[in-house]
C-alpha cells in the first residue's frame, strides 16, 4: 500500500500539481487541450478543446497517434528526443507546431507527463497543452524536459509537508517534512487521521466546509493552525486536492502544506503594534480627563474616612473604593509607561527603597501575607521604573491568589549581578500561556490592560537585565547587572 502511495506521489510530482487533481469534465475548459495515450502512443482520451482545435472528432482521433497532427515543421530528431525524454519517466515541456484536419497550423505549449503503474513502469502519457502565438526564429524546434521527478521530489520534500489519505481521511502516505513539522514518526502517522493535529483553534464548521469542498471534487485552500506531538502550535498554508480513478470517482486526497508560522507571528506583531499606537494616542488624550475627577474622588474619600472613622462597616466600603481608584490609576500608568518609553535616570539605589516606593500605591489584602527580604543590596537603576516593576509583579501575584496565600520576595547578590525573585502561592500560569505572559495586550484576567508584564519586561531589558517566569508555583526571576550599564 505504501509503495502504491509513493507511485501516486511520483505522479503528482510529475504533474506539478496542476491538472492531475481534477476530474475529466473540469479539464474541458476554454484554454486547455488534454489528451491521454497508452504507452505506445495511441490516443485513448481527448477533451472537447482538443477536438475543437484539431478539428478532429473523438471518433476520428481515438486509437490514432499524435502523428496525425504533424505539421512537417519539426525534424525527426525533435520527436525522437521527445519520446526518449518521456520514456525515461521525465516530463517534457516545449513548443510544438501542429496541423489541423483542414490543413491549417497552430502552435501549442505542451507538457507531457508519464503515468506510472504499481511497478513504477510507464503505462500512459498525459499531454496538457494550450494554444500560443507562433514563436520567432527557430525557437519552435527547441525543447526542454522538466527536472527528474526524483530531484523534484527532493526539492518539494525540503520545502513542504505532503500527505495522502484515503476517502475516509486515513493517512496512507507522509513525506519526511510532514514528520519533521508535526514531530510524529511515519509509523505514528500512517493509519491515523489528521485529527491528531487539531489545535482546537478552528471550530467544527471550518472542518465541515473543508470536507464538503474536497468531497465534492474541488480543491480546498486555506490556513490551518495545527498542534505538534509535543503540544506546540504551528500554522500551515494548505492545499487539499481530490485524486480520481478511471471511473472519475474520488480515490484519495493529497494535502500539500507550507509552514507560515513566522508570517502569521509577524502579522500578529504588526497588528499589535498598530493597536498599541492607537492605544497610546487615545491614552494620552484621556489620561488628563480621567485623573482630574479621580483626584477629586480621592480627596472626597479621605474626608469621608475622617468623618466616619469609627464606623467599621463604612471603612470597609471606603477600602473597596480606594482599591478601585488605585486599579484605575494603575491601568492608566501601565498604558502610558509602556507606550511612552521614558528615559532612564540611573542611580545607586537600595532595594528596600524600591520596595517601599512600589508599596505606596498598593493595598495588600488581609488574607495575603507579603514576605519581604531580610537582607538588602544596592542596585544601579532608575528607582521609579524599578518600583513600577515590583509594583506590577506584586499586584500580579496577589490577583492570582483566590483565597489566603503568600507572596515572597527575595534578593541575592551574585558575582555577575543581582537576582530578584517574586514567588506566590496562587493558581499558577498554564503551560500554553507561559510563553505569552510578557506579550503586549496578552491577559487571562477579566480586568487589566495586558500591558503590565510587557512593561515590566521592557523596563528590565532597558536596564540590561533579563526576566523569566516558571510555574507552578509562579516565580518571576529578574537578573540585573551590578554595575551602571
TORDRENGU-163425 format. One record per residue (C-alpha): residue number from 1; chain; x, y negated, z negated. Coordinates in steps of 0.05 Angstrom, whole numbers, plus 5000, padded with zeros to 4 digits. Example, Ala and Ser with C-alpha at 12.3 -4.5 7.8 and 13.67 -1.06 7.14 Angstrom:
2
- roba, domi, x, y, z
- 1, A, 5246, 5090, 4844
- 2, A, 5273, 5021, 4857
//
This chain:
485
- roba, domi, x, y, z
- 1, A, 5000, 5000, 5000
- 2, A, 5055, 4951, 4981
- 3, A, 5092, 4966, 5046
- 4, A, 5027, 4952, 5084
- 5, A, 5022, 4885, 5049
- 6, A, 5094, 4870, 5067
- 7, A, 5079, 4883, 5140
- 8, A, 5018, 4837, 5134
- 9, A, 5063, 4785, 5102
- 10, A, 5111, 4791, 5161
- 11, A, 5055, 4779, 5210
- 12, A, 5031, 4719, 5171
- 13, A, 5101, 4690, 5173
- 14, A, 5106, 4701, 5248
- 15, A, 5042, 4664, 5257
- 16, A, 5068, 4607, 5215
- 17, A, 5001, 4608, 5180
- 18, A, 4969, 4571, 5238
- 19, A, 4920, 4617, 5273
- 20, A, 4921, 4685, 5241
- 21, A, 4873, 4669, 5186
- 22, A, 4812, 4653, 5227
- 23, A, 4761, 4697, 5260
- 24, A, 4756, 4703, 5335
- 25, A, 4699, 4654, 5341
- 26, A, 4737, 4600, 5305
- 27, A, 4792, 4607, 5357
- 28, A, 4743, 4586, 5411
- 29, A, 4759, 4512, 5405
- 30, A, 4764, 4458, 5457
- 31, A, 4840, 4459, 5456
- 32, A, 4867, 4528, 5441
- 33, A, 4878, 4583, 5493
- 34, A, 4883, 4650, 5459
- 35, A, 4899, 4719, 5487
- 36, A, 4919, 4786, 5457
- 37, A, 4955, 4840, 5494
- 38, A, 4975, 4912, 5477
- 39, A, 5049, 4927, 5471
- 40, A, 5055, 4940, 5546
- 41, A, 5027, 4870, 5561
- 42, A, 4957, 4888, 5583
- 43, A, 4906, 4836, 5561
- 44, A, 4854, 4862, 5511
- 45, A, 4824, 4797, 5487
- 46, A, 4817, 4725, 5513
- 47, A, 4776, 4668, 5486
- 48, A, 4729, 4621, 5524
- 49, A, 4781, 4565, 5532
- 50, A, 4829, 4615, 5564
- 51, A, 4776, 4634, 5616
- 52, A, 4755, 4562, 5629
- 53, A, 4827, 4541, 5641
- 54, A, 4849, 4601, 5683
- 55, A, 4781, 4604, 5719
- 56, A, 4780, 4680, 5710
- 57, A, 4721, 4713, 5675
- 58, A, 4733, 4760, 5617
- 59, A, 4715, 4820, 5661
- 60, A, 4766, 4797, 5713
- 61, A, 4823, 4786, 5664
- 62, A, 4816, 4842, 5613
- 63, A, 4861, 4901, 5629
- 64, A, 4906, 4857, 5672
- 65, A, 4974, 4828, 5651
- 66, A, 4994, 4755, 5650
- 67, A, 5027, 4765, 5718
- 68, A, 4961, 4743, 5749
- 69, A, 4977, 4673, 5723
- 70, A, 5048, 4669, 5751
- 71, A, 5057, 4606, 5790
- 72, A, 5125, 4624, 5821
- 73, A, 5157, 4565, 5786
- 74, A, 5198, 4604, 5736
- 75, A, 5254, 4652, 5755
- 76, A, 5252, 4726, 5736
- 77, A, 5305, 4713, 5683
- 78, A, 5257, 4667, 5646
- 79, A, 5205, 4723, 5638
- 80, A, 5259, 4774, 5622
- 81, A, 5285, 4732, 5565
- 82, A, 5213, 4721, 5541
- 83, A, 5199, 4795, 5537
- 84, A, 5266, 4811, 5505
- 85, A, 5251, 4760, 5451
- 86, A, 5182, 4786, 5431
- 87, A, 5204, 4859, 5438
- 88, A, 5255, 4847, 5383
- 89, A, 5200, 4822, 5337
- 90, A, 5218, 4749, 5346
- 91, A, 5169, 4693, 5361
- 92, A, 5174, 4659, 5429
- 93, A, 5154, 4587, 5439
- 94, A, 5161, 4549, 5505
- 95, A, 5131, 4513, 5564
- 96, A, 5100, 4555, 5620
- 97, A, 5072, 4535, 5687
- 98, A, 5011, 4578, 5704
- 99, A, 4966, 4585, 5765
- 100, A, 4891, 4585, 5762
- 101, A, 4846, 4631, 5802
- 102, A, 4834, 4575, 5853
- 103, A, 4909, 4564, 5863
- 104, A, 4916, 4501, 5822
- 105, A, 4971, 4499, 5770
- 106, A, 4974, 4476, 5698
- 107, A, 5026, 4473, 5642
- 108, A, 5017, 4504, 5573
- 109, A, 5057, 4502, 5509
- 110, A, 5055, 4575, 5489
- 111, A, 5073, 4612, 5425
- 112, A, 5076, 4688, 5430
- 113, A, 5075, 4727, 5366
- 114, A, 5089, 4802, 5358
- 115, A, 5040, 4841, 5314
- 116, A, 5070, 4899, 5274
- 117, A, 5037, 4965, 5257
- 118, A, 5044, 5001, 5190
- 119, A, 5111, 5029, 5212
- 120, A, 5137, 4958, 5227
- 121, A, 5136, 4971, 5303
- 122, A, 5108, 4921, 5353
- 123, A, 5037, 4943, 5370
- 124, A, 5007, 4880, 5402
- 125, A, 5023, 4808, 5420
- 126, A, 4983, 4745, 5408
- 127, A, 4992, 4685, 5452
- 128, A, 4968, 4617, 5428
- 129, A, 4972, 4561, 5479
- 130, A, 4948, 4491, 5494
- 131, A, 4949, 4452, 5559
- 132, A, 5003, 4397, 5564
- 133, A, 5027, 4347, 5615
- 134, A, 5078, 4371, 5666
- 135, A, 5149, 4365, 5638
- 136, A, 5202, 4322, 5672
- 137, A, 5261, 4353, 5708
- 138, A, 5276, 4426, 5697
- 139, A, 5256, 4429, 5624
- 140, A, 5199, 4475, 5642
- 141, A, 5250, 4531, 5655
- 142, A, 5277, 4525, 5584
- 143, A, 5251, 4568, 5529
- 144, A, 5265, 4579, 5456
- 145, A, 5246, 4631, 5405
- 146, A, 5230, 4616, 5333
- 147, A, 5276, 4639, 5278
- 148, A, 5277, 4712, 5259
- 149, A, 5217, 4726, 5214
- 150, A, 5263, 4753, 5160
- 151, A, 5300, 4686, 5158
- 152, A, 5233, 4650, 5158
- 153, A, 5211, 4695, 5101
- 154, A, 5273, 4679, 5061
- 155, A, 5262, 4605, 5072
- 156, A, 5189, 4609, 5050
- 157, A, 5205, 4653, 4990
- 158, A, 5253, 4600, 4966
- 159, A, 5201, 4545, 4971
- 160, A, 5131, 4574, 4960
- 161, A, 5094, 4626, 4920
- 162, A, 5057, 4676, 4964
- 163, A, 5006, 4727, 4942
- 164, A, 4959, 4774, 4980
- 165, A, 4896, 4802, 4948
- 166, A, 4841, 4849, 4969
- 167, A, 4770, 4824, 4979
- 168, A, 4757, 4831, 4904
- 169, A, 4816, 4787, 4886
- 170, A, 4862, 4843, 4862
- 171, A, 4935, 4824, 4877
- 172, A, 4968, 4872, 4926
- 173, A, 5029, 4831, 4944
- 174, A, 5070, 4778, 4907
- 175, A, 5135, 4747, 4931
- 176, A, 5194, 4731, 4886
- 177, A, 5177, 4657, 4879
- 178, A, 5108, 4675, 4853
- 179, A, 5140, 4717, 4799
- 180, A, 5191, 4663, 4783
- 181, A, 5138, 4608, 4776
- 182, A, 5088, 4650, 4737
- 183, A, 5141, 4686, 4695
- 184, A, 5105, 4752, 4708
- 185, A, 5141, 4811, 4739
- 186, A, 5116, 4843, 4803
- 187, A, 5095, 4904, 4763
- 188, A, 5052, 4859, 4718
- 189, A, 5020, 4821, 4777
- 190, A, 5004, 4878, 4824
- 191, A, 4936, 4906, 4808
- 192, A, 4917, 4846, 4766
- 193, A, 4875, 4786, 4783
- 194, A, 4893, 4712, 4789
- 195, A, 4852, 4702, 4726
- 196, A, 4916, 4716, 4688
- 197, A, 4939, 4647, 4710
- 198, A, 4877, 4609, 4688
- 199, A, 4896, 4549, 4645
- 200, A, 4827, 4530, 4621
- 201, A, 4834, 4463, 4656
- 202, A, 4784, 4477, 4712
- 203, A, 4711, 4492, 4700
- 204, A, 4673, 4552, 4727
- 205, A, 4643, 4512, 4784
- 206, A, 4713, 4497, 4810
- 207, A, 4729, 4571, 4819
- 208, A, 4658, 4585, 4845
- 209, A, 4668, 4534, 4900
- 210, A, 4736, 4565, 4917
- 211, A, 4707, 4635, 4924
- 212, A, 4647, 4611, 4964
- 213, A, 4694, 4576, 5013
- 214, A, 4741, 4634, 5026
- 215, A, 4688, 4688, 5025
- 216, A, 4651, 4650, 5080
- 217, A, 4713, 4657, 5124
- 218, A, 4741, 4587, 5113
- 219, A, 4808, 4564, 5086
- 220, A, 4809, 4531, 5017
- 221, A, 4858, 4475, 5000
- 222, A, 4867, 4444, 4931
- 223, A, 4910, 4431, 4870
- 224, A, 4907, 4481, 4813
- 225, A, 4934, 4478, 4742
- 226, A, 4960, 4547, 4723
- 227, A, 4987, 4577, 4659
- 228, A, 5051, 4618, 4658
- 229, A, 5062, 4681, 4619
- 230, A, 5099, 4641, 4565
- 231, A, 5039, 4595, 4556
- 232, A, 5068, 4534, 4592
- 233, A, 5030, 4500, 4648
- 234, A, 5046, 4481, 4720
- 235, A, 5010, 4451, 4779
- 236, A, 5009, 4481, 4849
- 237, A, 4984, 4455, 4916
- 238, A, 4946, 4516, 4941
- 239, A, 4922, 4542, 5008
- 240, A, 4880, 4606, 5007
- 241, A, 4861, 4638, 5073
- 242, A, 4820, 4699, 5093
- 243, A, 4851, 4754, 5135
- 244, A, 4806, 4791, 5183
- 245, A, 4807, 4862, 5210
- 246, A, 4790, 4885, 5281
- 247, A, 4715, 4883, 5264
- 248, A, 4723, 4810, 5245
- 249, A, 4709, 4827, 5172
- 250, A, 4750, 4797, 5115
- 251, A, 4801, 4848, 5092
- 252, A, 4848, 4807, 5049
- 253, A, 4863, 4738, 5024
- 254, A, 4931, 4704, 5025
- 255, A, 4949, 4647, 4979
- 256, A, 5008, 4601, 4991
- 257, A, 5027, 4554, 4935
- 258, A, 5079, 4500, 4925
- 259, A, 5098, 4473, 4857
- 260, A, 5076, 4400, 4849
- 261, A, 5084, 4394, 4774
- 262, A, 5135, 4338, 4780
- 263, A, 5090, 4298, 4827
- 264, A, 5030, 4306, 4780
- 265, A, 5071, 4284, 4720
- 266, A, 5097, 4224, 4758
- 267, A, 5027, 4204, 4778
- 268, A, 5004, 4211, 4706
- 269, A, 5061, 4167, 4683
- 270, A, 5045, 4114, 4735
- 271, A, 4972, 4116, 4713
- 272, A, 4992, 4108, 4640
- 273, A, 5038, 4051, 4658
- 274, A, 4982, 4015, 4694
- 275, A, 4936, 4026, 4635
- 276, A, 4989, 4001, 4586
- 277, A, 4998, 3937, 4627
- 278, A, 4923, 3926, 4625
- 279, A, 4921, 3941, 4550
- 280, A, 4978, 3893, 4537
- 281, A, 4945, 3837, 4575
- 282, A, 4879, 3849, 4541
- 283, A, 4910, 3856, 4472
- 284, A, 4949, 3791, 4477
- 285, A, 4884, 3754, 4495
- 286, A, 4840, 3782, 4440
- 287, A, 4892, 3791, 4384
- 288, A, 4885, 3719, 4361
- 289, A, 4809, 3721, 4364
- 290, A, 4808, 3785, 4322
- 291, A, 4860, 3764, 4270
- 292, A, 4824, 3699, 4252
- 293, A, 4759, 3730, 4229
- 294, A, 4798, 3786, 4195
- 295, A, 4836, 3735, 4155
- 296, A, 4771, 3704, 4132
- 297, A, 4743, 3773, 4114
- 298, A, 4806, 3790, 4075
- 299, A, 4804, 3725, 4034
- 300, A, 4729, 3735, 4020
- 301, A, 4743, 3807, 3999
- 302, A, 4795, 3785, 3949
- 303, A, 4746, 3734, 3919
- 304, A, 4694, 3789, 3913
- 305, A, 4744, 3834, 3878
- 306, A, 4756, 3780, 3826
- 307, A, 4683, 3765, 3819
- 308, A, 4663, 3838, 3808
- 309, A, 4727, 3860, 3775
- 310, A, 4693, 3903, 3722
- 311, A, 4644, 3939, 3768
- 312, A, 4680, 4005, 3788
- 313, A, 4627, 4024, 3839
- 314, A, 4635, 3958, 3876
- 315, A, 4711, 3962, 3872
- 316, A, 4709, 4030, 3909
- 317, A, 4667, 3997, 3963
- 318, A, 4717, 3940, 3967
- 319, A, 4774, 3990, 3975
- 320, A, 4738, 4022, 4034
- 321, A, 4731, 3954, 4067
- 322, A, 4804, 3939, 4052
- 323, A, 4827, 4003, 4085
- 324, A, 4784, 3988, 4146
- 325, A, 4815, 3919, 4153
- 326, A, 4885, 3949, 4148
- 327, A, 4866, 4001, 4200
- 328, A, 4844, 3947, 4249
- 329, A, 4907, 3905, 4237
- 330, A, 4950, 3968, 4244
- 331, A, 4918, 3986, 4311
- 332, A, 4929, 3916, 4338
- 333, A, 5001, 3917, 4315
- 334, A, 5010, 3986, 4347
- 335, A, 4989, 3960, 4415
- 336, A, 5027, 3894, 4411
- 337, A, 5091, 3926, 4384
- 338, A, 5091, 3977, 4440
- 339, A, 5076, 3932, 4499
- 340, A, 5119, 3873, 4479
- 341, A, 5184, 3907, 4461
- 342, A, 5216, 3859, 4412
- 343, A, 5290, 3841, 4408
- 344, A, 5328, 3877, 4353
- 345, A, 5356, 3839, 4293
- 346, A, 5407, 3887, 4266
- 347, A, 5428, 3881, 4193
- 348, A, 5455, 3927, 4139
- 349, A, 5392, 3947, 4100
- 350, A, 5379, 3995, 4043
- 351, A, 5329, 4050, 4058
- 352, A, 5289, 4035, 3995
- 353, A, 5276, 3964, 4022
- 354, A, 5249, 3993, 4087
- 355, A, 5202, 4039, 4048
- 356, A, 5178, 3982, 4004
- 357, A, 5161, 3938, 4064
- 358, A, 5127, 3996, 4101
- 359, A, 5082, 4008, 4040
- 360, A, 5058, 3935, 4036
- 361, A, 5002, 3947, 4086
- 362, A, 4986, 4019, 4066
- 363, A, 4938, 4045, 4014
- 364, A, 4953, 4118, 3998
- 365, A, 4890, 4156, 3977
- 366, A, 4889, 4181, 3905
- 367, A, 4885, 4254, 3928
- 368, A, 4953, 4249, 3963
- 369, A, 5020, 4249, 3927
- 370, A, 5075, 4209, 3960
- 371, A, 5144, 4236, 3941
- 372, A, 5199, 4184, 3954
- 373, A, 5274, 4199, 3958
- 374, A, 5312, 4191, 3893
- 375, A, 5376, 4172, 3930
- 376, A, 5389, 4111, 3973
- 377, A, 5431, 4098, 4036
- 378, A, 5447, 4037, 4077
- 379, A, 5427, 4034, 4150
- 380, A, 5444, 3986, 4206
- 381, A, 5376, 3969, 4234
- 382, A, 5321, 3919, 4246
- 383, A, 5286, 3920, 4179
- 384, A, 5217, 3901, 4204
- 385, A, 5217, 3951, 4262
- 386, A, 5243, 4008, 4219
- 387, A, 5189, 3991, 4167
- 388, A, 5138, 3998, 4225
- 389, A, 5167, 4067, 4240
- 390, A, 5159, 4090, 4168
- 391, A, 5090, 4058, 4163
- 392, A, 5067, 4097, 4225
- 393, A, 5096, 4163, 4201
- 394, A, 5066, 4157, 4131
- 395, A, 4998, 4136, 4160
- 396, A, 5001, 4194, 4209
- 397, A, 5017, 4242, 4152
- 398, A, 4961, 4223, 4105
- 399, A, 4910, 4221, 4162
- 400, A, 4927, 4295, 4176
- 401, A, 4911, 4316, 4104
- 402, A, 4837, 4333, 4095
- 403, A, 4836, 4343, 4020
- 404, A, 4891, 4339, 3968
- 405, A, 4962, 4343, 3993
- 406, A, 5033, 4316, 3992
- 407, A, 5077, 4272, 4035
- 408, A, 5152, 4279, 4022
- 409, A, 5204, 4230, 4048
- 410, A, 5278, 4248, 4045
- 411, A, 5341, 4212, 4069
- 412, A, 5410, 4241, 4076
- 413, A, 5476, 4212, 4098
- 414, A, 5518, 4256, 4144
- 415, A, 5586, 4247, 4178
- 416, A, 5552, 4223, 4242
- 417, A, 5493, 4184, 4216
- 418, A, 5432, 4180, 4172
- 419, A, 5377, 4234, 4174
- 420, A, 5307, 4214, 4152
- 421, A, 5251, 4265, 4146
- 422, A, 5177, 4256, 4134
- 423, A, 5142, 4321, 4115
- 424, A, 5068, 4331, 4100
- 425, A, 5022, 4388, 4078
- 426, A, 4969, 4371, 4129
- 427, A, 4936, 4416, 4180
- 428, A, 4995, 4412, 4227
- 429, A, 5003, 4400, 4302
- 430, A, 4982, 4454, 4351
- 431, A, 5034, 4484, 4396
- 432, A, 5002, 4457, 4460
- 433, A, 5003, 4386, 4432
- 434, A, 5072, 4387, 4401
- 435, A, 5108, 4364, 4465
- 436, A, 5059, 4307, 4477
- 437, A, 5055, 4272, 4409
- 438, A, 5104, 4218, 4430
- 439, A, 5069, 4205, 4496
- 440, A, 5035, 4136, 4503
- 441, A, 4959, 4140, 4495
- 442, A, 4961, 4212, 4471
- 443, A, 4919, 4224, 4409
- 444, A, 4880, 4281, 4377
- 445, A, 4845, 4235, 4327
- 446, A, 4777, 4202, 4333
- 447, A, 4808, 4136, 4311
- 448, A, 4874, 4106, 4334
- 449, A, 4905, 4078, 4397
- 450, A, 4951, 4136, 4416
- 451, A, 5009, 4086, 4414
- 452, A, 5034, 4094, 4342
- 453, A, 5082, 4152, 4353
- 454, A, 5101, 4127, 4422
- 455, A, 5120, 4061, 4389
- 456, A, 5159, 4100, 4335
- 457, A, 5199, 4137, 4389
- 458, A, 5213, 4072, 4427
- 459, A, 5239, 4037, 4364
- 460, A, 5282, 4096, 4343
- 461, A, 5314, 4102, 4412
- 462, A, 5326, 4027, 4416
- 463, A, 5369, 4036, 4353
- 464, A, 5409, 4090, 4387
- 465, A, 5374, 4145, 4348
- 466, A, 5333, 4206, 4363
- 467, A, 5267, 4232, 4335
- 468, A, 5237, 4302, 4337
- 469, A, 5179, 4339, 4306
- 470, A, 5166, 4411, 4284
- 471, A, 5101, 4442, 4258
- 472, A, 5075, 4474, 4215
- 473, A, 5089, 4445, 4166
- 474, A, 5094, 4379, 4203
- 475, A, 5164, 4349, 4195
- 476, A, 5186, 4286, 4233
- 477, A, 5262, 4281, 4235
- 478, A, 5298, 4216, 4253
- 479, A, 5373, 4211, 4262
- 480, A, 5403, 4141, 4264
- 481, A, 5477, 4124, 4275
- 482, A, 5516, 4098, 4215
- 483, A, 5549, 4040, 4250
- 484, A, 5519, 3979, 4283
- 485, A, 5505, 4007, 4353
//
